[in-house]
Each structure stands twice: as C-alpha cells, then as structure tokens.
Amino acid sequence: MKTMHEILTAAPPAHVVRCKIAMVEMAHSYWAAAAATLENAINASEPGEWTRDCMQMRDFCMAMDAVKSEGIRGVEAPAKPGASRVVVETATQVTWLHR
C-alpha cells in the first residue's frame, strides 16, 4: 500500500486538494472523515492505479476508525452478531467483507 504522500504526489490535478484534506484529517485522527474524502475522490476519478491506491487508503482509514472507536476487536469481529466473513482476494490485496 502506498503512503498518503505518494498518493498525493501522483494525484490528478483535480484531486490534489481532496488528497491534502484527507492527509490533514488523518494527521488529526479523523479517520472516518478521511475515508469519506477519499471516497469522494474515488467516485470522481477514472479507474486506474491511482484510484486503486485511494481505495486501499480508504479501507485503511475505515479500519483505523474501527480501531479508534472499538479497539483492535473492531477490525477482528464481524460487523453484526452472528455474521459470517467473506474473503475477497485480488491480485493486489485481500479484503474482509462482513455479511
């Protein structure tokens, strides 16, 4: 996974401000806000490597928000009681989805 600084330096001109905002939100531990800012950038950009990097960083921010609010168990336990876990593997990452 690339760092936020690497994502910022590779950002298309239209998304530089969004990346800077997300970087500040992460620095202040506003993980949910950073995830939302990155989601907006993802939705407004064309598919490609930069978008995939943003998705990975967004997922990281969402995990950090869960850790911030629930501790490490926030990323280990299913979202709902009795829920099952599904593993989605791609060429670049493994993502845990909850049903």
N, CA, C and O atoms as a GROMACS GRO file, in nm:
protein
  396
    1MET      N    1   0.085  -0.117   0.000
    1MET     CA    2   0.000   0.000   0.000
    1MET      C    3   0.090   0.123   0.000
    1MET      O    4   0.191   0.128   0.070
    2LYS      N    5   0.053   0.221  -0.078
    2LYS     CA    6   0.128   0.346  -0.085
    2LYS      C    7   0.093   0.437   0.032
    2LYS      O    8  -0.015   0.427   0.090
    3THR      N    9   0.186   0.525   0.065
    3THR     CA   10   0.159   0.623   0.170
    3THR      C   11   0.069   0.732   0.114
    3THR      O   12   0.056   0.747  -0.007
    4MET      N   13   0.009   0.810   0.204
    4MET     CA   14  -0.078   0.919   0.160
    4MET      C   15   0.003   1.023   0.082
    4MET      O   16  -0.048   1.084  -0.011
    5HIS      N   17   0.128   1.043   0.120
    5HIS     CA   18   0.213   1.139   0.049
    5HIS      C   19   0.237   1.092  -0.095
    5HIS      O   20   0.236   1.174  -0.187
    6GLU      N   21   0.259   0.963  -0.115
    6GLU     CA   22   0.277   0.909  -0.250
    6GLU      C   23   0.149   0.924  -0.332
    6GLU      O   24   0.154   0.955  -0.451
    7ILE      N   25   0.035   0.902  -0.268
    7ILE     CA   26  -0.093   0.919  -0.337
    7ILE      C   27  -0.113   1.066  -0.375
    7ILE      O   28  -0.160   1.096  -0.485
    8LEU      N   29  -0.078   1.156  -0.284
    8LEU     CA   30  -0.091   1.299  -0.311
    8LEU      C   31  -0.003   1.341  -0.428
    8LEU      O   32  -0.050   1.414  -0.516
    9THR      N   33   0.122   1.297  -0.431
    9THR     CA   34   0.212   1.339  -0.538
    9THR      C   35   0.172   1.281  -0.674
    9THR      O   36   0.206   1.338  -0.777
   10ALA      N   37   0.101   1.168  -0.674
   10ALA     CA   38   0.056   1.108  -0.800
   10ALA      C   39  -0.086   1.150  -0.838
   10ALA      O   40  -0.137   1.108  -0.942
   11ALA      N   41  -0.149   1.232  -0.756
   11ALA     CA   42  -0.290   1.269  -0.778
   11ALA      C   43  -0.308   1.352  -0.904
   11ALA      O   44  -0.226   1.437  -0.936
   12PRO      N   45  -0.418   1.326  -0.976
   12PRO     CA   46  -0.453   1.414  -1.088
   12PRO      C   47  -0.479   1.555  -1.033
   12PRO      O   48  -0.522   1.569  -0.919
   13PRO      N   49  -0.454   1.658  -1.113
   13PRO     CA   50  -0.470   1.795  -1.064
   13PRO      C   51  -0.606   1.824  -0.998
   13PRO      O   52  -0.614   1.902  -0.904
   14ALA      N   53  -0.711   1.761  -1.047
   14ALA     CA   54  -0.844   1.786  -0.993
   14ALA      C   55  -0.862   1.728  -0.852
   14ALA      O   56  -0.958   1.764  -0.784
   15HIS      N   57  -0.772   1.641  -0.809
   15HIS     CA   58  -0.788   1.574  -0.680
   15HIS      C   59  -0.680   1.610  -0.578
   15HIS      O   60  -0.678   1.553  -0.469
   16VAL      N   61  -0.593   1.702  -0.611
   16VAL     CA   62  -0.486   1.739  -0.519
   16VAL      C   63  -0.542   1.796  -0.389
   16VAL      O   64  -0.495   1.760  -0.281
   17VAL      N   65  -0.641   1.884  -0.398
   17VAL     CA   66  -0.698   1.944  -0.277
   17VAL      C   67  -0.765   1.838  -0.191
   17VAL      O   68  -0.750   1.841  -0.069
   18ARG      N   69  -0.838   1.745  -0.252
   18ARG     CA   70  -0.901   1.637  -0.174
   18ARG      C   71  -0.796   1.554  -0.100
   18ARG      O   72  -0.815   1.517   0.015
   19CYS      N   73  -0.685   1.526  -0.168
   19CYS     CA   74  -0.579   1.448  -0.104
   19CYS      C   75  -0.516   1.524   0.012
   19CYS      O   76  -0.485   1.465   0.116
   20LYS      N   77  -0.498   1.654  -0.005
   20LYS     CA   78  -0.443   1.735   0.105
   20LYS      C   79  -0.537   1.736   0.224
   20LYS      O   80  -0.494   1.726   0.339
   21ILE      N   81  -0.666   1.747   0.197
   21ILE     CA   82  -0.766   1.745   0.304
   21ILE      C   83  -0.762   1.611   0.377
   21ILE      O   84  -0.763   1.606   0.500
   22ALA      N   85  -0.759   1.502   0.301
   22ALA     CA   86  -0.754   1.368   0.362
   22ALA      C   87  -0.629   1.351   0.446
   22ALA      O   88  -0.632   1.289   0.552
   23MET      N   89  -0.517   1.406   0.400
   23MET     CA   90  -0.392   1.396   0.473
   23MET      C   91  -0.401   1.468   0.608
   23MET      O   92  -0.353   1.416   0.709
   24VAL      N   93  -0.462   1.585   0.610
   24VAL     CA   94  -0.480   1.660   0.734
   24VAL      C   95  -0.576   1.585   0.827
   24VAL      O   96  -0.552   1.577   0.948
   25GLU      N   97  -0.683   1.530   0.771
   25GLU     CA   98  -0.778   1.454   0.853
   25GLU      C   99  -0.711   1.333   0.918
   25GLU      O  100  -0.737   1.302   1.034
   26MET      N  101  -0.624   1.266   0.844
   26MET     CA  102  -0.551   1.152   0.901
   26MET      C  103  -0.455   1.197   1.010
   26MET      O  104  -0.442   1.131   1.113
   27ALA      N  105  -0.389   1.309   0.988
   27ALA     CA  106  -0.294   1.360   1.088
   27ALA      C  107  -0.362   1.391   1.220
   27ALA      O  108  -0.300   1.383   1.326
   28HIS      N  109  -0.490   1.427   1.214
   28HIS     CA  110  -0.566   1.460   1.335
   28HIS      C  111  -0.653   1.343   1.382
   28HIS      O  112  -0.738   1.360   1.470
   29SER      N  113  -0.631   1.225   1.324
   29SER     CA  114  -0.704   1.102   1.360
   29SER      C  115  -0.854   1.111   1.332
   29SER      O  116  -0.934   1.049   1.403
   30TYR      N  117  -0.892   1.187   1.231
   30TYR     CA  118  -1.031   1.191   1.186
   30TYR      C  119  -1.046   1.088   1.074
   30TYR      O  120  -1.063   1.123   0.957
   31TRP      N  121  -1.038   0.960   1.112
   31TRP     CA  122  -1.032   0.852   1.015
   31TRP      C  123  -1.157   0.841   0.929
   31TRP      O  124  -1.147   0.818   0.809
   32ALA      N  125  -1.274   0.856   0.988
   32ALA     CA  126  -1.398   0.845   0.911
   32ALA      C  127  -1.408   0.959   0.809
   32ALA      O  128  -1.452   0.938   0.696
   33ALA      N  129  -1.367   1.078   0.849
   33ALA     CA  130  -1.369   1.192   0.757
   33ALA      C  131  -1.270   1.171   0.643
   33ALA      O  132  -1.301   1.202   0.528
   34ALA      N  133  -1.152   1.118   0.674
   34ALA     CA  134  -1.054   1.091   0.570
   34ALA      C  135  -1.105   0.986   0.472
   34ALA      O  136  -1.086   0.998   0.352
   35ALA      N  137  -1.172   0.882   0.525
   35ALA     CA  138  -1.230   0.779   0.439
   35ALA      C  139  -1.336   0.838   0.347
   35ALA      O  140  -1.343   0.804   0.229
   36ALA      N  141  -1.418   0.927   0.400
   36ALA     CA  142  -1.523   0.991   0.319
   36ALA      C  143  -1.462   1.082   0.211
   36ALA      O  144  -1.510   1.085   0.098
   37THR      N  145  -1.358   1.154   0.246
   37THR     CA  146  -1.290   1.241   0.149
   37THR      C  147  -1.229   1.158   0.037
   37THR      O  148  -1.240   1.193  -0.080
   38LEU      N  149  -1.165   1.047   0.074
   38LEU     CA  150  -1.108   0.959  -0.029
   38LEU      C  151  -1.216   0.894  -0.114
   38LEU      O  152  -1.197   0.874  -0.233
   39GLU      N  153  -1.328   0.861  -0.052
   39GLU     CA  154  -1.441   0.804  -0.127
   39GLU      C  155  -1.490   0.902  -0.233
   39GLU      O  156  -1.521   0.863  -0.346
   40ASN      N  157  -1.498   1.029  -0.196
   40ASN     CA  158  -1.538   1.131  -0.294
   40ASN      C  159  -1.439   1.139  -0.409
   40ASN      O  160  -1.479   1.153  -0.524
   41ALA      N  161  -1.311   1.131  -0.378
   41ALA     CA  162  -1.208   1.134  -0.483
   41ALA      C  163  -1.220   1.011  -0.573
   41ALA      O  164  -1.205   1.021  -0.695
   42ILE      N  165  -1.246   0.896  -0.514
   42ILE     CA  166  -1.261   0.772  -0.591
   42ILE      C  167  -1.380   0.783  -0.686
   42ILE      O  168  -1.370   0.746  -0.803
   43ASN      N  169  -1.491   0.833  -0.634
   43ASN     CA  170  -1.612   0.844  -0.716
   43ASN      C  171  -1.597   0.943  -0.830
   43ASN      O  172  -1.663   0.930  -0.933
   44ALA      N  173  -1.512   1.043  -0.813
   44ALA     CA  174  -1.496   1.147  -0.915
   44ALA      C  175  -1.380   1.122  -1.010
   44ALA      O  176  -1.352   1.205  -1.096
   45SER      N  177  -1.312   1.008  -0.996
   45SER     CA  178  -1.195   0.983  -1.080
   45SER      C  179  -1.218   0.864  -1.174
   45SER      O  180  -1.309   0.784  -1.155
   46GLU      N  181  -1.132   0.858  -1.273
   46GLU     CA  182  -1.137   0.748  -1.369
   46GLU      C  183  -1.070   0.624  -1.307
   46GLU      O  184  -0.978   0.639  -1.225
   47PRO      N  185  -1.114   0.504  -1.343
   47PRO     CA  186  -1.049   0.383  -1.292
   47PRO      C  187  -0.902   0.379  -1.332
   47PRO      O  188  -0.865   0.422  -1.442
   48GLY      N  189  -0.820   0.329  -1.244
   48GLY     CA  190  -0.678   0.318  -1.272
   48GLY      C  191  -0.599   0.291  -1.146
   48GLY      O  192  -0.656   0.267  -1.040
   49GLU      N  193  -0.467   0.295  -1.158
   49GLU     CA  194  -0.380   0.265  -1.045
   49GLU      C  195  -0.400   0.365  -0.930
   49GLU      O  196  -0.404   0.325  -0.814
   50TRP      N  197  -0.411   0.494  -0.962
   50TRP     CA  198  -0.428   0.594  -0.858
   50TRP      C  199  -0.558   0.570  -0.782
   50TRP      O  200  -0.561   0.583  -0.659
   51THR      N  201  -0.664   0.537  -0.852
   51THR     CA  202  -0.792   0.510  -0.787
   51THR      C  203  -0.782   0.387  -0.698
   51THR      O  204  -0.837   0.386  -0.588
   52ARG      N  205  -0.711   0.284  -0.743
   52ARG     CA  206  -0.692   0.164  -0.662
   52ARG      C  207  -0.612   0.197  -0.535
   52ARG      O  208  -0.644   0.145  -0.428
   53ASP      N  209  -0.511   0.281  -0.547
   53ASP     CA  210  -0.435   0.323  -0.428
   53ASP      C  211  -0.525   0.398  -0.330
   53ASP      O  212  -0.514   0.379  -0.209
   54CYS      N  213  -0.612   0.483  -0.382
   54CYS     CA  214  -0.707   0.555  -0.297
   54CYS      C  215  -0.802   0.460  -0.226
   54CYS      O  216  -0.835   0.480  -0.109
   55MET      N  217  -0.846   0.356  -0.296
   55MET     CA  218  -0.935   0.258  -0.234
   55MET      C  219  -0.865   0.186  -0.120
   55MET      O  220  -0.926   0.162  -0.015
   56GLN      N  221  -0.739   0.151  -0.138
   56GLN     CA  222  -0.664   0.084  -0.032
   56GLN      C  223  -0.649   0.178   0.088
   56GLN      O  224  -0.663   0.134   0.203
   57MET      N  225  -0.619   0.305   0.063
   57MET     CA  226  -0.604   0.400   0.173
   57MET      C  227  -0.738   0.424   0.242
   57MET      O  228  -0.744   0.438   0.364
   58ARG      N  229  -0.847   0.430   0.164
   58ARG     CA  230  -0.981   0.445   0.223
   58ARG      C  231  -1.012   0.328   0.315
   58ARG      O  232  -1.064   0.347   0.425
   59ASP      N  233  -0.981   0.206   0.270
   59ASP     CA  234  -1.005   0.087   0.352
   59ASP      C  235  -0.922   0.092   0.480
   59ASP      O  236  -0.969   0.052   0.587
   60PHE      N  237  -0.799   0.140   0.469
   60PHE     CA  238  -0.714   0.154   0.586
   60PHE      C  239  -0.775   0.254   0.684
   60PHE      O  240  -0.778   0.229   0.805
   61CYS      N  241  -0.825   0.367   0.633
   61CYS     CA  242  -0.886   0.468   0.718
   61CYS      C  243  -1.010   0.413   0.788
   61CYS      O  244  -1.034   0.443   0.905
   62MET      N  245  -1.090   0.334   0.717
   62MET     CA  246  -1.209   0.276   0.777
   62MET      C  247  -1.169   0.177   0.888
   62MET      O  248  -1.235   0.171   0.991
   63ALA      N  249  -1.062   0.101   0.866
   63ALA     CA  250  -1.015   0.009   0.969
   63ALA      C  251  -0.962   0.085   1.089
   63ALA      O  252  -0.988   0.046   1.203
   64MET      N  253  -0.890   0.193   1.066
   64MET     CA  254  -0.837   0.273   1.177
   64MET      C  255  -0.950   0.339   1.256
   64MET      O  256  -0.940   0.353   1.378
   65ASP      N  257  -1.058   0.378   1.188
   65ASP     CA  258  -1.173   0.435   1.258
   65ASP      C  259  -1.236   0.330   1.348
   65ASP      O  260  -1.278   0.360   1.460
   66ALA      N  261  -1.244   0.206   1.299
   66ALA     CA  262  -1.299   0.098   1.382
   66ALA      C  263  -1.209   0.070   1.502
   66ALA      O  264  -1.259   0.046   1.612
   67VAL      N  265  -1.079   0.074   1.481
   67VAL     CA  266  -0.986   0.053   1.592
   67VAL      C  267  -0.997   0.167   1.692
   67VAL      O  268  -0.992   0.144   1.813
   68LYS      N  269  -1.012   0.289   1.643
   68LYS     CA  270  -1.023   0.406   1.730
   68LYS      C  271  -1.146   0.396   1.820
   68LYS      O  272  -1.140   0.430   1.938
   69SER      N  273  -1.257   0.352   1.764
   69SER     CA  274  -1.380   0.350   1.841
   69SER      C  275  -1.402   0.220   1.918
   69SER      O  276  -1.468   0.222   2.023
   70GLU      N  277  -1.349   0.107   1.870
   70GLU     CA  278  -1.378  -0.021   1.932
   70GLU      C  279  -1.255  -0.098   1.976
   70GLU      O  280  -1.267  -0.208   2.029
   71GLY      N  281  -1.136  -0.043   1.957
   71GLY     CA  282  -1.014  -0.116   1.987
   71GLY      C  283  -0.983  -0.215   1.877
   71GLY      O  284  -1.051  -0.218   1.775
   72ILE      N  285  -0.881  -0.296   1.896
   72ILE     CA  286  -0.839  -0.390   1.792
   72ILE      C  287  -0.949  -0.490   1.759
   72ILE      O  288  -0.951  -0.544   1.648
   73ARG      N  289  -1.039  -0.516   1.852
   73ARG     CA  290  -1.152  -0.605   1.823
   73ARG      C  291  -1.243  -0.548   1.716
   73ARG      O  292  -1.319  -0.622   1.654
   74GLY      N  293  -1.237  -0.417   1.692
   74GLY     CA  294  -1.320  -0.354   1.590
   74GLY      C  295  -1.292  -0.403   1.451
   74GLY      O  296  -1.380  -0.401   1.366
   75VAL      N  297  -1.170  -0.448   1.425
   75VAL     CA  298  -1.137  -0.500   1.292
   75VAL      C  299  -1.136  -0.652   1.288
   75VAL      O  300  -1.126  -0.710   1.180
   76GLU      N  301  -1.147  -0.716   1.404
   76GLU     CA  302  -1.147  -0.862   1.408
   76GLU      C  303  -1.287  -0.922   1.407
   76GLU      O  304  -1.310  -1.026   1.347
   77ALA      N  305  -1.379  -0.856   1.474
   77ALA     CA  306  -1.514  -0.912   1.489
   77ALA      C  307  -1.602  -0.876   1.369
   77ALA      O  308  -1.584  -0.769   1.310
   78PRO      N  309  -1.696  -0.963   1.333
   78PRO     CA  310  -1.791  -0.929   1.228
   78PRO      C  311  -1.874  -0.806   1.266
   78PRO      O  312  -1.892  -0.777   1.385
   79ALA      N  313  -1.922  -0.735   1.167
   79ALA     CA  314  -1.998  -0.612   1.190
   79ALA      C  315  -2.128  -0.638   1.266
   79ALA      O  316  -2.171  -0.555   1.346
   80LYS      N  317  -2.191  -0.753   1.241
   80LYS     CA  318  -2.317  -0.786   1.307
   80LYS      C  319  -2.300  -0.917   1.383
   80LYS      O  320  -2.228  -1.006   1.337
   81PRO      N  321  -2.365  -0.931   1.498
   81PRO     CA  322  -2.358  -1.059   1.570
   81PRO      C  323  -2.410  -1.173   1.482
   81PRO      O  324  -2.515  -1.159   1.418
   82GLY      N  325  -2.339  -1.282   1.479
   82GLY     CA  326  -2.381  -1.396   1.400
   82GLY      C  327  -2.349  -1.385   1.252
   82GLY      O  328  -2.385  -1.473   1.174
   83ALA      N  329  -2.281  -1.278   1.213
   83ALA     CA  330  -2.248  -1.258   1.072
   83ALA      C  331  -2.131  -1.347   1.033
   83ALA      O  332  -2.049  -1.385   1.116
   84SER      N  333  -2.126  -1.380   0.907
   84SER     CA  334  -2.013  -1.459   0.856
   84SER      C  335  -1.916  -1.366   0.784
   84SER      O  336  -1.951  -1.256   0.742
   85ARG      N  337  -1.795  -1.413   0.770
   85ARG     CA  338  -1.694  -1.334   0.700
   85ARG      C  339  -1.674  -1.391   0.560
   85ARG      O  340  -1.683  -1.512   0.540
   86VAL      N  341  -1.646  -1.303   0.466
   86VAL     CA  342  -1.617  -1.342   0.330
   86VAL      C  343  -1.483  -1.281   0.295
   86VAL      O  344  -1.461  -1.162   0.320
   87VAL      N  345  -1.394  -1.359   0.237
   87VAL     CA  346  -1.264  -1.307   0.197
   87VAL      C  347  -1.266  -1.286   0.046
   87VAL      O  348  -1.301  -1.377  -0.030
   88VAL      N  349  -1.229  -1.165   0.004
   88VAL     CA  350  -1.221  -1.133  -0.138
   88VAL      C  351  -1.074  -1.111  -0.170
   88VAL      O  352  -1.012  -1.020  -0.114
   89GLU      N  353  -1.018  -1.192  -0.259
   89GLU     CA  354  -0.879  -1.177  -0.295
   89GLU      C  355  -0.868  -1.123  -0.436
   89GLU      O  356  -0.936  -1.169  -0.528
   90THR      N  357  -0.781  -1.024  -0.452
   90THR     CA  358  -0.749  -0.972  -0.584
   90THR      C  359  -0.599  -0.985  -0.601
   90THR      O  360  -0.530  -1.036  -0.513
   91ALA      N  361  -0.548  -0.940  -0.713
   91ALA     CA  362  -0.405  -0.951  -0.738
   91ALA      C  363  -0.324  -0.865  -0.641
   91ALA      O  364  -0.208  -0.896  -0.614
   92THR      N  365  -0.383  -0.759  -0.587
   92THR     CA  366  -0.306  -0.667  -0.504
   92THR      C  367  -0.341  -0.669  -0.357
   92THR      O  368  -0.262  -0.621  -0.275
   93GLN      N  369  -0.456  -0.722  -0.319
   93GLN     CA  370  -0.494  -0.714  -0.178
   93GLN      C  371  -0.596  -0.818  -0.140
   93GLN      O  372  -0.659  -0.881  -0.225
   94VAL      N  373  -0.612  -0.836  -0.011
   94VAL     CA  374  -0.717  -0.922   0.046
   94VAL      C  375  -0.807  -0.833   0.128
   94VAL      O  376  -0.759  -0.759   0.213
   95THR      N  377  -0.937  -0.839   0.105
   95THR     CA  378  -1.033  -0.755   0.175
   95THR      C  379  -1.131  -0.844   0.250
   95THR      O  380  -1.182  -0.942   0.195
   96TRP      N  381  -1.159  -0.810   0.375
   96TRP     CA  382  -1.258  -0.882   0.454
   96TRP      C  383  -1.391  -0.810   0.443
   96TRP      O  384  -1.401  -0.690   0.471
   97LEU      N  385  -1.492  -0.882   0.402
   97LEU     CA  386  -1.627  -0.826   0.393
   97LEU      C  387  -1.713  -0.896   0.497
   97LEU      O  388  -1.693  -1.014   0.527
   98HIS      N  389  -1.806  -0.825   0.551
   98HIS     CA  390  -1.897  -0.881   0.651
   98HIS      C  391  -2.038  -0.884   0.594
   98HIS      O  392  -2.080  -0.790   0.527
   99ARG      N  393  -2.109  -0.991   0.621
   99ARG     CA  394  -2.249  -1.001   0.578
   99ARG      C  395  -2.337  -0.984   0.697
   99ARG      O  396  -2.460  -0.989   0.684
   0.00000   0.00000   0.00000
